[in-house]
Amino acid sequence: MVQVIRKDERESNENIIRRFNRKILQNGVLITAKTLMRFEKPISKPERRVKAIIRKARKADKLDKTRLGLR
């Protein structure tokens, strides 16, 4: 989806950028682009739980090491 903005004769560059940004926001192009950037492949609940357990263990280990002054 290409957005085309034409410059009027006496229009400043800031005004063109403002019009372009407004048009993009109104069309929802930015929202769809952001959602596509954050897309994750669907994973099962057990896999998600295992990953969460590993994350918590790593975080706890890191916290323990910082308390002992090793990091």
mmCIF file of the N, C-alpha and C atoms, coordinates in Angstrom:
data_MODEL
# 
_entry.id   MODEL 
# 
loop_
_atom_site.group_PDB 
_atom_site.id 
_atom_site.type_symbol 
_atom_site.label_atom_id 
_atom_site.label_alt_id 
_atom_site.label_comp_id 
_atom_site.label_asym_id 
_atom_site.label_entity_id 
_atom_site.label_seq_id 
_atom_site.pdbx_PDB_ins_code 
_atom_site.Cartn_x 
_atom_site.Cartn_y 
_atom_site.Cartn_z 
_atom_site.occupancy 
_atom_site.B_iso_or_equiv 
_atom_site.pdbx_formal_charge 
_atom_site.auth_seq_id 
_atom_site.auth_comp_id 
_atom_site.auth_asym_id 
_atom_site.auth_atom_id 
_atom_site.pdbx_PDB_model_num 
ATOM 1   N N  . MET A 1 1  ? 0.839  -1.168  0.000  1.00 0.00 ? 1  MET A N  1 
ATOM 2   C CA . MET A 1 1  ? 0.000  0.000   0.000  1.00 0.00 ? 1  MET A CA 1 
ATOM 3   C C  . MET A 1 1  ? 0.892  1.241   0.000  1.00 0.00 ? 1  MET A C  1 
ATOM 4   N N  . VAL A 1 2  ? 0.874  1.965   -1.061 1.00 0.00 ? 2  VAL A N  1 
ATOM 5   C CA . VAL A 1 2  ? 1.731  3.134   -1.220 1.00 0.00 ? 2  VAL A CA 1 
ATOM 6   C C  . VAL A 1 2  ? 0.906  4.395   -0.991 1.00 0.00 ? 2  VAL A C  1 
ATOM 7   N N  . GLN A 1 3  ? 1.431  5.281   -0.175 1.00 0.00 ? 3  GLN A N  1 
ATOM 8   C CA . GLN A 1 3  ? 0.777  6.557   0.070  1.00 0.00 ? 3  GLN A CA 1 
ATOM 9   C C  . GLN A 1 3  ? 1.465  7.630   -0.773 1.00 0.00 ? 3  GLN A C  1 
ATOM 10  N N  . VAL A 1 4  ? 0.683  8.367   -1.539 1.00 0.00 ? 4  VAL A N  1 
ATOM 11  C CA . VAL A 1 4  ? 1.238  9.409   -2.398 1.00 0.00 ? 4  VAL A CA 1 
ATOM 12  C C  . VAL A 1 4  ? 0.752  10.758  -1.884 1.00 0.00 ? 4  VAL A C  1 
ATOM 13  N N  . ILE A 1 5  ? 1.711  11.647  -1.635 1.00 0.00 ? 5  ILE A N  1 
ATOM 14  C CA . ILE A 1 5  ? 1.408  13.006  -1.199 1.00 0.00 ? 5  ILE A CA 1 
ATOM 15  C C  . ILE A 1 5  ? 2.031  13.959  -2.206 1.00 0.00 ? 5  ILE A C  1 
ATOM 16  N N  . ARG A 1 6  ? 1.215  14.842  -2.761 1.00 0.00 ? 6  ARG A N  1 
ATOM 17  C CA . ARG A 1 6  ? 1.715  15.814  -3.720 1.00 0.00 ? 6  ARG A CA 1 
ATOM 18  C C  . ARG A 1 6  ? 1.971  17.138  -3.005 1.00 0.00 ? 6  ARG A C  1 
ATOM 19  N N  . LYS A 1 7  ? 3.043  17.796  -3.398 1.00 0.00 ? 7  LYS A N  1 
ATOM 20  C CA . LYS A 1 7  ? 3.400  19.074  -2.793 1.00 0.00 ? 7  LYS A CA 1 
ATOM 21  C C  . LYS A 1 7  ? 2.701  20.213  -3.543 1.00 0.00 ? 7  LYS A C  1 
ATOM 22  N N  . ASP A 1 8  ? 2.076  21.101  -2.767 1.00 0.00 ? 8  ASP A N  1 
ATOM 23  C CA . ASP A 1 8  ? 1.502  22.308  -3.364 1.00 0.00 ? 8  ASP A CA 1 
ATOM 24  C C  . ASP A 1 8  ? 2.631  23.294  -3.638 1.00 0.00 ? 8  ASP A C  1 
ATOM 25  N N  . GLU A 1 9  ? 2.312  24.363  -4.361 1.00 0.00 ? 9  GLU A N  1 
ATOM 26  C CA . GLU A 1 9  ? 3.358  25.309  -4.769 1.00 0.00 ? 9  GLU A CA 1 
ATOM 27  C C  . GLU A 1 9  ? 4.063  25.972  -3.592 1.00 0.00 ? 9  GLU A C  1 
ATOM 28  N N  . ARG A 1 10 ? 3.306  26.507  -2.648 1.00 0.00 ? 10 ARG A N  1 
ATOM 29  C CA . ARG A 1 10 ? 3.911  27.271  -1.560 1.00 0.00 ? 10 ARG A CA 1 
ATOM 30  C C  . ARG A 1 10 ? 3.866  26.516  -0.226 1.00 0.00 ? 10 ARG A C  1 
ATOM 31  N N  . GLU A 1 11 ? 3.920  25.219  -0.264 1.00 0.00 ? 11 GLU A N  1 
ATOM 32  C CA . GLU A 1 11 ? 3.805  24.430  0.961  1.00 0.00 ? 11 GLU A CA 1 
ATOM 33  C C  . GLU A 1 11 ? 5.184  24.070  1.493  1.00 0.00 ? 11 GLU A C  1 
ATOM 34  N N  . SER A 1 12 ? 5.347  24.159  2.804  1.00 0.00 ? 12 SER A N  1 
ATOM 35  C CA . SER A 1 12 ? 6.647  23.847  3.407  1.00 0.00 ? 12 SER A CA 1 
ATOM 36  C C  . SER A 1 12 ? 6.807  22.329  3.573  1.00 0.00 ? 12 SER A C  1 
ATOM 37  N N  . ASN A 1 13 ? 8.051  21.919  3.752  1.00 0.00 ? 13 ASN A N  1 
ATOM 38  C CA . ASN A 1 13 ? 8.336  20.490  3.919  1.00 0.00 ? 13 ASN A CA 1 
ATOM 39  C C  . ASN A 1 13 ? 7.727  19.941  5.209  1.00 0.00 ? 13 ASN A C  1 
ATOM 40  N N  . GLU A 1 14 ? 7.729  20.740  6.279  1.00 0.00 ? 14 GLU A N  1 
ATOM 41  C CA . GLU A 1 14 ? 7.149  20.296  7.541  1.00 0.00 ? 14 GLU A CA 1 
ATOM 42  C C  . GLU A 1 14 ? 5.655  20.015  7.388  1.00 0.00 ? 14 GLU A C  1 
ATOM 43  N N  . ASN A 1 15 ? 4.996  20.857  6.605  1.00 0.00 ? 15 ASN A N  1 
ATOM 44  C CA . ASN A 1 15 ? 3.569  20.675  6.383  1.00 0.00 ? 15 ASN A CA 1 
ATOM 45  C C  . ASN A 1 15 ? 3.304  19.395  5.580  1.00 0.00 ? 15 ASN A C  1 
ATOM 46  N N  . ILE A 1 16 ? 4.157  19.104  4.626  1.00 0.00 ? 16 ILE A N  1 
ATOM 47  C CA . ILE A 1 16 ? 3.999  17.870  3.839  1.00 0.00 ? 16 ILE A CA 1 
ATOM 48  C C  . ILE A 1 16 ? 4.158  16.651  4.741  1.00 0.00 ? 16 ILE A C  1 
ATOM 49  N N  . ILE A 1 17 ? 5.175  16.678  5.595  1.00 0.00 ? 17 ILE A N  1 
ATOM 50  C CA . ILE A 1 17 ? 5.411  15.552  6.508  1.00 0.00 ? 17 ILE A CA 1 
ATOM 51  C C  . ILE A 1 17 ? 4.224  15.384  7.451  1.00 0.00 ? 17 ILE A C  1 
ATOM 52  N N  . ARG A 1 18 ? 3.686  16.496  7.937  1.00 0.00 ? 18 ARG A N  1 
ATOM 53  C CA . ARG A 1 18 ? 2.534  16.447  8.837  1.00 0.00 ? 18 ARG A CA 1 
ATOM 54  C C  . ARG A 1 18 ? 1.330  15.830  8.131  1.00 0.00 ? 18 ARG A C  1 
ATOM 55  N N  . ARG A 1 19 ? 1.075  16.236  6.887  1.00 0.00 ? 19 ARG A N  1 
ATOM 56  C CA . ARG A 1 19 ? -0.046 15.662  6.130  1.00 0.00 ? 19 ARG A CA 1 
ATOM 57  C C  . ARG A 1 19 ? 0.155  14.171  5.877  1.00 0.00 ? 19 ARG A C  1 
ATOM 58  N N  . PHE A 1 20 ? 1.393  13.806  5.549  1.00 0.00 ? 20 PHE A N  1 
ATOM 59  C CA . PHE A 1 20 ? 1.705  12.400  5.293  1.00 0.00 ? 20 PHE A CA 1 
ATOM 60  C C  . PHE A 1 20 ? 1.460  11.559  6.542  1.00 0.00 ? 20 PHE A C  1 
ATOM 61  N N  . ASN A 1 21 ? 1.968  12.031  7.685  1.00 0.00 ? 21 ASN A N  1 
ATOM 62  C CA . ASN A 1 21 ? 1.786  11.287  8.940  1.00 0.00 ? 21 ASN A CA 1 
ATOM 63  C C  . ASN A 1 21 ? 0.311  11.149  9.293  1.00 0.00 ? 21 ASN A C  1 
ATOM 64  N N  . ARG A 1 22 ? -0.466 12.210  9.105  1.00 0.00 ? 22 ARG A N  1 
ATOM 65  C CA . ARG A 1 22 ? -1.887 12.165  9.407  1.00 0.00 ? 22 ARG A CA 1 
ATOM 66  C C  . ARG A 1 22 ? -2.595 11.149  8.517  1.00 0.00 ? 22 ARG A C  1 
ATOM 67  N N  . LYS A 1 23 ? -2.231 11.129  7.233  1.00 0.00 ? 23 LYS A N  1 
ATOM 68  C CA . LYS A 1 23 ? -2.854 10.203  6.291  1.00 0.00 ? 23 LYS A CA 1 
ATOM 69  C C  . LYS A 1 23 ? -2.522 8.749   6.647  1.00 0.00 ? 23 LYS A C  1 
ATOM 70  N N  . ILE A 1 24 ? -1.285 8.521   7.043  1.00 0.00 ? 24 ILE A N  1 
ATOM 71  C CA . ILE A 1 24 ? -0.870 7.168   7.434  1.00 0.00 ? 24 ILE A CA 1 
ATOM 72  C C  . ILE A 1 24 ? -1.638 6.716   8.672  1.00 0.00 ? 24 ILE A C  1 
ATOM 73  N N  . LEU A 1 25 ? -1.779 7.604   9.657  1.00 0.00 ? 25 LEU A N  1 
ATOM 74  C CA . LEU A 1 25 ? -2.512 7.247   10.870 1.00 0.00 ? 25 LEU A CA 1 
ATOM 75  C C  . LEU A 1 25 ? -3.981 6.975   10.568 1.00 0.00 ? 25 LEU A C  1 
ATOM 76  N N  . GLN A 1 26 ? -4.590 7.756   9.707  1.00 0.00 ? 26 GLN A N  1 
ATOM 77  C CA . GLN A 1 26 ? -6.003 7.582   9.396  1.00 0.00 ? 26 GLN A CA 1 
ATOM 78  C C  . GLN A 1 26 ? -6.258 6.285   8.635  1.00 0.00 ? 26 GLN A C  1 
ATOM 79  N N  . ASN A 1 27 ? -5.328 5.891   7.765  1.00 0.00 ? 27 ASN A N  1 
ATOM 80  C CA . ASN A 1 27 ? -5.521 4.668   6.984  1.00 0.00 ? 27 ASN A CA 1 
ATOM 81  C C  . ASN A 1 27 ? -5.203 3.414   7.774  1.00 0.00 ? 27 ASN A C  1 
ATOM 82  N N  . GLY A 1 28 ? -4.506 3.527   8.902  1.00 0.00 ? 28 GLY A N  1 
ATOM 83  C CA . GLY A 1 28 ? -4.179 2.362   9.711  1.00 0.00 ? 28 GLY A CA 1 
ATOM 84  C C  . GLY A 1 28 ? -2.983 1.589   9.193  1.00 0.00 ? 28 GLY A C  1 
ATOM 85  N N  . VAL A 1 29 ? -2.185 2.180   8.345  1.00 0.00 ? 29 VAL A N  1 
ATOM 86  C CA . VAL A 1 29 ? -1.016 1.500   7.787  1.00 0.00 ? 29 VAL A CA 1 
ATOM 87  C C  . VAL A 1 29 ? 0.011  1.243   8.874  1.00 0.00 ? 29 VAL A C  1 
ATOM 88  N N  . LEU A 1 30 ? 0.203  2.217   9.738  1.00 0.00 ? 30 LEU A N  1 
ATOM 89  C CA . LEU A 1 30 ? 1.205  2.101   10.795 1.00 0.00 ? 30 LEU A CA 1 
ATOM 90  C C  . LEU A 1 30 ? 0.838  0.997   11.776 1.00 0.00 ? 30 LEU A C  1 
ATOM 91  N N  . ILE A 1 31 ? -0.433 0.895   12.119 1.00 0.00 ? 31 ILE A N  1 
ATOM 92  C CA . ILE A 1 31 ? -0.881 -0.123  13.067 1.00 0.00 ? 31 ILE A CA 1 
ATOM 93  C C  . ILE A 1 31 ? -0.653 -1.519  12.500 1.00 0.00 ? 31 ILE A C  1 
ATOM 94  N N  . THR A 1 32 ? -0.992 -1.721  11.234 1.00 0.00 ? 32 THR A N  1 
ATOM 95  C CA . THR A 1 32 ? -0.790 -3.046  10.643 1.00 0.00 ? 32 THR A CA 1 
ATOM 96  C C  . THR A 1 32 ? 0.697  -3.383  10.538 1.00 0.00 ? 32 THR A C  1 
ATOM 97  N N  . ALA A 1 33 ? 1.531  -2.401  10.255 1.00 0.00 ? 33 ALA A N  1 
ATOM 98  C CA . ALA A 1 33 ? 2.970  -2.651  10.173 1.00 0.00 ? 33 ALA A CA 1 
ATOM 99  C C  . ALA A 1 33 ? 3.516  -3.048  11.539 1.00 0.00 ? 33 ALA A C  1 
ATOM 100 N N  . LYS A 1 34 ? 3.065  -2.377  12.592 1.00 0.00 ? 34 LYS A N  1 
ATOM 101 C CA . LYS A 1 34 ? 3.538  -2.700  13.946 1.00 0.00 ? 34 LYS A CA 1 
ATOM 102 C C  . LYS A 1 34 ? 3.071  -4.086  14.371 1.00 0.00 ? 34 LYS A C  1 
ATOM 103 N N  . THR A 1 35 ? 1.843  -4.456  14.032 1.00 0.00 ? 35 THR A N  1 
ATOM 104 C CA . THR A 1 35 ? 1.360  -5.784  14.415 1.00 0.00 ? 35 THR A CA 1 
ATOM 105 C C  . THR A 1 35 ? 2.136  -6.866  13.673 1.00 0.00 ? 35 THR A C  1 
ATOM 106 N N  . LEU A 1 36 ? 2.510  -6.616  12.425 1.00 0.00 ? 36 LEU A N  1 
ATOM 107 C CA . LEU A 1 36 ? 3.286  -7.601  11.682 1.00 0.00 ? 36 LEU A CA 1 
ATOM 108 C C  . LEU A 1 36 ? 4.697  -7.732  12.238 1.00 0.00 ? 36 LEU A C  1 
ATOM 109 N N  . MET A 1 37 ? 5.244  -6.649  12.787 1.00 0.00 ? 37 MET A N  1 
ATOM 110 C CA . MET A 1 37 ? 6.583  -6.714  13.375 1.00 0.00 ? 37 MET A CA 1 
ATOM 111 C C  . MET A 1 37 ? 6.582  -7.571  14.632 1.00 0.00 ? 37 MET A C  1 
ATOM 112 N N  . ARG A 1 38 ? 5.476  -7.547  15.393 1.00 0.00 ? 38 ARG A N  1 
ATOM 113 C CA . ARG A 1 38 ? 5.415  -8.274  16.659 1.00 0.00 ? 38 ARG A CA 1 
ATOM 114 C C  . ARG A 1 38 ? 4.844  -9.679  16.516 1.00 0.00 ? 38 ARG A C  1 
ATOM 115 N N  . PHE A 1 39 ? 4.631  -10.150 15.314 1.00 0.00 ? 39 PHE A N  1 
ATOM 116 C CA . PHE A 1 39 ? 4.021  -11.461 15.111 1.00 0.00 ? 39 PHE A CA 1 
ATOM 117 C C  . PHE A 1 39 ? 4.928  -12.560 15.627 1.00 0.00 ? 39 PHE A C  1 
ATOM 118 N N  . GLU A 1 40 ? 4.362  -13.460 16.413 1.00 0.00 ? 40 GLU A N  1 
ATOM 119 C CA . GLU A 1 40 ? 5.092  -14.622 16.890 1.00 0.00 ? 40 GLU A CA 1 
ATOM 120 C C  . GLU A 1 40 ? 4.363  -15.871 16.421 1.00 0.00 ? 40 GLU A C  1 
ATOM 121 N N  . LYS A 1 41 ? 5.121  -16.889 16.130 1.00 0.00 ? 41 LYS A N  1 
ATOM 122 C CA . LYS A 1 41 ? 4.493  -18.139 15.754 1.00 0.00 ? 41 LYS A CA 1 
ATOM 123 C C  . LYS A 1 41 ? 3.766  -18.716 16.971 1.00 0.00 ? 41 LYS A C  1 
ATOM 124 N N  . PRO A 1 42 ? 2.583  -19.262 16.775 1.00 0.00 ? 42 PRO A N  1 
ATOM 125 C CA . PRO A 1 42 ? 1.856  -19.812 17.919 1.00 0.00 ? 42 PRO A CA 1 
ATOM 126 C C  . PRO A 1 42 ? 2.574  -21.042 18.475 1.00 0.00 ? 42 PRO A C  1 
ATOM 127 N N  . ILE A 1 43 ? 2.743  -21.063 19.801 1.00 0.00 ? 43 ILE A N  1 
ATOM 128 C CA . ILE A 1 43 ? 3.361  -22.219 20.445 1.00 0.00 ? 43 ILE A CA 1 
ATOM 129 C C  . ILE A 1 43 ? 2.376  -22.776 21.461 1.00 0.00 ? 43 ILE A C  1 
ATOM 130 N N  . SER A 1 44 ? 2.586  -24.028 21.834 1.00 0.00 ? 44 SER A N  1 
ATOM 131 C CA . SER A 1 44 ? 1.655  -24.672 22.744 1.00 0.00 ? 44 SER A CA 1 
ATOM 132 C C  . SER A 1 44 ? 1.873  -24.200 24.174 1.00 0.00 ? 44 SER A C  1 
ATOM 133 N N  . LYS A 1 45 ? 0.884  -24.455 25.036 1.00 0.00 ? 45 LYS A N  1 
ATOM 134 C CA . LYS A 1 45 ? 0.974  -24.033 26.434 1.00 0.00 ? 45 LYS A CA 1 
ATOM 135 C C  . LYS A 1 45 ? 2.136  -24.695 27.172 1.00 0.00 ? 45 LYS A C  1 
ATOM 136 N N  . PRO A 1 46 ? 2.362  -25.984 26.984 1.00 0.00 ? 46 PRO A N  1 
ATOM 137 C CA . PRO A 1 46 ? 3.499  -26.580 27.690 1.00 0.00 ? 46 PRO A CA 1 
ATOM 138 C C  . PRO A 1 46 ? 4.843  -25.956 27.310 1.00 0.00 ? 46 PRO A C  1 
ATOM 139 N N  . GLU A 1 47 ? 5.029  -25.651 26.040 1.00 0.00 ? 47 GLU A N  1 
ATOM 140 C CA . GLU A 1 47 ? 6.274  -25.007 25.617 1.00 0.00 ? 47 GLU A CA 1 
ATOM 141 C C  . GLU A 1 47 ? 6.412  -23.632 26.258 1.00 0.00 ? 47 GLU A C  1 
ATOM 142 N N  . ARG A 1 48 ? 5.311  -22.894 26.303 1.00 0.00 ? 48 ARG A N  1 
ATOM 143 C CA . ARG A 1 48 ? 5.326  -21.563 26.909 1.00 0.00 ? 48 ARG A CA 1 
ATOM 144 C C  . ARG A 1 48 ? 5.672  -21.659 28.389 1.00 0.00 ? 48 ARG A C  1 
ATOM 145 N N  . ARG A 1 49 ? 5.107  -22.665 29.074 1.00 0.00 ? 49 ARG A N  1 
ATOM 146 C CA . ARG A 1 49 ? 5.393  -22.845 30.501 1.00 0.00 ? 49 ARG A CA 1 
ATOM 147 C C  . ARG A 1 49 ? 6.856  -23.179 30.735 1.00 0.00 ? 49 ARG A C  1 
ATOM 148 N N  . VAL A 1 50 ? 7.400  -24.067 29.907 1.00 0.00 ? 50 VAL A N  1 
ATOM 149 C CA . VAL A 1 50 ? 8.806  -24.450 30.047 1.00 0.00 ? 50 VAL A CA 1 
ATOM 150 C C  . VAL A 1 50 ? 9.705  -23.235 29.858 1.00 0.00 ? 50 VAL A C  1 
ATOM 151 N N  . LYS A 1 51 ? 9.412  -22.422 28.848 1.00 0.00 ? 51 LYS A N  1 
ATOM 152 C CA . LYS A 1 51 ? 10.208 -21.222 28.614 1.00 0.00 ? 51 LYS A CA 1 
ATOM 153 C C  . LYS A 1 51 ? 10.109 -20.253 29.785 1.00 0.00 ? 51 LYS A C  1 
ATOM 154 N N  . ALA A 1 52 ? 8.913  -20.123 30.373 1.00 0.00 ? 52 ALA A N  1 
ATOM 155 C CA . ALA A 1 52 ? 8.739  -19.231 31.521 1.00 0.00 ? 52 ALA A CA 1 
ATOM 156 C C  . ALA A 1 52 ? 9.532  -19.729 32.720 1.00 0.00 ? 52 ALA A C  1 
ATOM 157 N N  . ILE A 1 53 ? 9.539  -21.034 32.937 1.00 0.00 ? 53 ILE A N  1 
ATOM 158 C CA . ILE A 1 53 ? 10.301 -21.615 34.053 1.00 0.00 ? 53 ILE A CA 1 
ATOM 159 C C  . ILE A 1 53 ? 11.793 -21.357 33.865 1.00 0.00 ? 53 ILE A C  1 
ATOM 160 N N  . ILE A 1 54 ? 12.279 -21.530 32.641 1.00 0.00 ? 54 ILE A N  1 
ATOM 161 C CA . ILE A 1 54 ? 13.702 -21.291 32.357 1.00 0.00 ? 54 ILE A CA 1 
ATOM 162 C C  . ILE A 1 54 ? 14.043 -19.821 32.581 1.00 0.00 ? 54 ILE A C  1 
ATOM 163 N N  . ARG A 1 55 ? 13.164 -18.916 32.123 1.00 0.00 ? 55 ARG A N  1 
ATOM 164 C CA . ARG A 1 55 ? 13.403 -17.482 32.332 1.00 0.00 ? 55 ARG A CA 1 
ATOM 165 C C  . ARG A 1 55 ? 13.482 -17.136 33.810 1.00 0.00 ? 55 ARG A C  1 
ATOM 166 N N  . LYS A 1 56 ? 12.537 -17.672 34.604 1.00 0.00 ? 56 LYS A N  1 
ATOM 167 C CA . LYS A 1 56 ? 12.531 -17.382 36.041 1.00 0.00 ? 56 LYS A CA 1 
ATOM 168 C C  . LYS A 1 56 ? 13.786 -17.918 36.715 1.00 0.00 ? 56 LYS A C  1 
ATOM 169 N N  . ALA A 1 57 ? 14.221 -19.102 36.307 1.00 0.00 ? 57 ALA A N  1 
ATOM 170 C CA . ALA A 1 57 ? 15.423 -19.680 36.908 1.00 0.00 ? 57 ALA A CA 1 
ATOM 171 C C  . ALA A 1 57 ? 16.657 -18.841 36.572 1.00 0.00 ? 57 ALA A C  1 
ATOM 172 N N  . ARG A 1 58 ? 16.767 -18.412 35.326 1.00 0.00 ? 58 ARG A N  1 
ATOM 173 C CA . ARG A 1 58 ? 17.908 -17.577 34.937 1.00 0.00 ? 58 ARG A CA 1 
ATOM 174 C C  . ARG A 1 58 ? 17.907 -16.254 35.683 1.00 0.00 ? 58 ARG A C  1 
ATOM 175 N N  . LYS A 1 59 ? 16.716 -15.662 35.835 1.00 0.00 ? 59 LYS A N  1 
ATOM 176 C CA . LYS A 1 59 ? 16.616 -14.387 36.538 1.00 0.00 ? 59 LYS A CA 1 
ATOM 177 C C  . LYS A 1 59 ? 17.002 -14.553 38.002 1.00 0.00 ? 59 LYS A C  1 
ATOM 178 N N  . ALA A 1 60 ? 16.536 -15.629 38.639 1.00 0.00 ? 60 ALA A N  1 
ATOM 179 C CA . ALA A 1 60 ? 16.877 -15.875 40.034 1.00 0.00 ? 60 ALA A CA 1 
ATOM 180 C C  . ALA A 1 60 ? 18.373 -16.113 40.196 1.00 0.00 ? 60 ALA A C  1 
ATOM 181 N N  . ASP A 1 61 ? 18.967 -16.874 39.273 1.00 0.00 ? 61 ASP A N  1 
ATOM 182 C CA . ASP A 1 61 ? 20.405 -17.140 39.321 1.00 0.00 ? 61 ASP A CA 1 
ATOM 183 C C  . ASP A 1 61 ? 21.204 -15.842 39.173 1.00 0.00 ? 61 ASP A C  1 
ATOM 184 N N  . LYS A 1 62 ? 20.781 -15.000 38.262 1.00 0.00 ? 62 LYS A N  1 
ATOM 185 C CA . LYS A 1 62 ? 21.459 -13.718 38.054 1.00 0.00 ? 62 LYS A CA 1 
ATOM 186 C C  . LYS A 1 62 ? 21.343 -12.832 39.288 1.00 0.00 ? 62 LYS A C  1 
ATOM 187 N N  . LEU A 1 63 ? 20.158 -12.814 39.916 1.00 0.00 ? 63 LEU A N  1 
ATOM 188 C CA . LEU A 1 63 ? 19.952 -12.022 41.115 1.00 0.00 ? 63 LEU A CA 1 
ATOM 189 C C  . LEU A 1 63 ? 20.822 -12.526 42.266 1.00 0.00 ? 63 LEU A C  1 
ATOM 190 N N  . ASP A 1 64 ? 20.907 -13.852 42.406 1.00 0.00 ? 64 ASP A N  1 
ATOM 191 C CA . ASP A 1 64 ? 21.761 -14.425 43.454 1.00 0.00 ? 64 ASP A CA 1 
ATOM 192 C C  . ASP A 1 64 ? 23.224 -14.057 43.241 1.00 0.00 ? 64 ASP A C  1 
ATOM 193 N N  . LYS A 1 65 ? 23.681 -14.117 42.005 1.00 0.00 ? 65 LYS A N  1 
ATOM 194 C CA . LYS A 1 65 ? 25.079 -13.776 41.718 1.00 0.00 ? 65 LYS A CA 1 
ATOM 195 C C  . LYS A 1 65 ? 25.365 -12.300 41.997 1.00 0.00 ? 65 LYS A C  1 
ATOM 196 N N  . THR A 1 66 ? 24.397 -11.417 41.671 1.00 0.00 ? 66 THR A N  1 
ATOM 197 C CA . THR A 1 66 ? 24.625 -10.000 41.955 1.00 0.00 ? 66 THR A CA 1 
ATOM 198 C C  . THR A 1 66 ? 24.647 -9.743  43.459 1.00 0.00 ? 66 THR A C  1 
ATOM 199 N N  . ARG A 1 67 ? 23.852 -10.484 44.218 1.00 0.00 ? 67 ARG A N  1 
ATOM 200 C CA . ARG A 1 67 ? 23.846 -10.326 45.673 1.00 0.00 ? 67 ARG A CA 1 
ATOM 201 C C  . ARG A 1 67 ? 25.164 -10.781 46.269 1.00 0.00 ? 67 ARG A C  1 
ATOM 202 N N  . LEU A 1 68 ? 25.753 -11.823 45.677 1.00 0.00 ? 68 LEU A N  1 
ATOM 203 C CA . LEU A 1 68 ? 27.043 -12.316 46.175 1.00 0.00 ? 68 LEU A CA 1 
ATOM 204 C C  . LEU A 1 68 ? 28.213 -11.477 45.674 1.00 0.00 ? 68 LEU A C  1 
ATOM 205 N N  . GLY A 1 69 ? 27.961 -10.624 44.709 1.00 0.00 ? 69 GLY A N  1 
ATOM 206 C CA . GLY A 1 69 ? 29.004 -9.761  44.188 1.00 0.00 ? 69 GLY A CA 1 
ATOM 207 C C  . GLY A 1 69 ? 29.826 -10.411 43.095 1.00 0.00 ? 69 GLY A C  1 
ATOM 208 N N  . LEU A 1 70 ? 29.308 -11.455 42.494 1.00 0.00 ? 70 LEU A N  1 
ATOM 209 C CA . LEU A 1 70 ? 30.056 -12.141 41.438 1.00 0.00 ? 70 LEU A CA 1 
ATOM 210 C C  . LEU A 1 70 ? 29.883 -11.457 40.088 1.00 0.00 ? 70 LEU A C  1 
ATOM 211 N N  . ARG A 1 71 ? 28.853 -10.682 39.951 1.00 0.00 ? 71 ARG A N  1 
ATOM 212 C CA . ARG A 1 71 ? 28.624 -9.995  38.685 1.00 0.00 ? 71 ARG A CA 1 
ATOM 213 C C  . ARG A 1 71 ? 28.593 -8.526  38.881 1.00 0.00 ? 71 ARG A C  1 
# 
